[in-house]
């Protein structure tokens, strides 16, 4: 809704397109809330399976008794709150966030979609922030704090990217009833979301590189350990998503901009509402695959292979900062190149150049 609403609020948007997109967005959010409410249990089971030093197979952790044992486990010495109690608070807030979206199944509440979605987002963010507070502050080190921060950044980045493309793919799939002018609206939606996607990918690459270094001792661990093999599958899926994003950014977005500048309304609609969403739908499917793989990433490759725990030093921090700088530069360059490609075929030919070329011939 953060991407959609500002564009739909513009006066030049056709009223019927605006109402149709908002209604469909409300129903999609209601479906997401319903799915989220059910998925919370299985995600909670994943946390129960990944208790450090007490890892168990996911097939065992998903049993109700195991989940209940995890939630009711007493606090350990030095903890002001047990990990299970913290999870109960977090998942309780997430459940409220999901319920807020479920309310959008009622058509009478569609006019309040923005407020309901905003409330759900705030609840979800607060729930996620619960784990920022350590249960045992005295045991925290610079290494553990940095690990926690980057782990949160990774999850938020993946959720923003995958959730965003999946929601927009669903919304664009139902294009019947839209006027031809809706193509221009969708062109702006994709352009606006590309900025969000680039930011999310940057956060994901930086945090993912850190987590891979922490949990994988070497390249060989990607093939010889269960954790490594699942991680390798995830990397292939993410790499394919990034490649598809590159197709959107460097080929489709510039092409849409050029046909818009040429006033070809029909072509804009076809590219922005039919062609573009097909690639985004494929990204969404791959993103869902990433989320499925994440549930199997328990423990670490280092633990399975007996490798030593990594040590964070100044060199590691410098490499991380260098990676951030390189990514920031590459993304700014990406945006500029995409913009230049979009303008390359749409700018009018300077006056006099055509005549000069004709005379020279």
JOTA-V811568 format. One record per pair of residues at least 6 apart in sequence whose ideal C-beta (glycine too) atoms are under 6 Angstrom apart, sorted by the first residue. I is the first residue (numbers start at 0). J is the second residue. Records with the same first field share a line. If there is no record, write none. Layout:
I: J ; J
This chain:
0: 113 ; 116
2: 191 ; 192
4: 113
6: 187 ; 188
7: 17
12: 184
13: 178 ; 180
16: 177 ; 178 ; 181
19: 176
22: 109
23: 170 ; 173
24: 170
25: 103 ; 109 ; 112
27: 169 ; 170
28: 100 ; 103 ; 116
29: 100 ; 101 ; 103 ; 104
32: 97 ; 100 ; 101
33: 101
35: 97
36: 97
39: 90 ; 93
43: 66 ; 90
44: 60 ; 61 ; 66
45: 294
46: 86
47: 60 ; 65 ; 66 ; 69
48: 55 ; 57 ; 60 ; 297
49: 297
54: 297 ; 298
69: 83
70: 83 ; 87
72: 81 ; 83
73: 81
74: 81
77: 135 ; 137
78: 134 ; 135
80: 134
82: 134
85: 134
88: 129
89: 126 ; 129
92: 122 ; 125 ; 126
93: 126
95: 122
96: 119 ; 122 ; 123
99: 115 ; 118 ; 119
100: 119
102: 108
133: 139
142: 311
149: 206 ; 209
152: 202 ; 206
153: 206 ; 207
156: 199 ; 202 ; 203
157: 203
159: 199
160: 196 ; 199
161: 286
163: 192
164: 279 ; 282 ; 283
165: 283
168: 276 ; 279 ; 280 ; 283
171: 276
174: 272
179: 264 ; 268
182: 267 ; 268 ; 271 ; 272
183: 267
185: 271 ; 272
186: 255 ; 271
189: 275
197: 330
201: 326 ; 330
205: 322 ; 323
213: 309
214: 299 ; 300
215: 227 ; 300
216: 301 ; 304 ; 306
220: 227 ; 300 ; 304
221: 227 ; 231
224: 300 ; 303 ; 304
226: 298 ; 299 ; 300 ; 303
227: 300
229: 292 ; 295 ; 296
232: 292
233: 289 ; 292
236: 285 ; 288 ; 289
239: 285
240: 282 ; 285
243: 278 ; 282
247: 278
248: 337
249: 337
251: 275
252: 337
253: 340 ; 341
255: 270 ; 271
256: 341
257: 344 ; 345
258: 266 ; 267
259: 267
260: 345
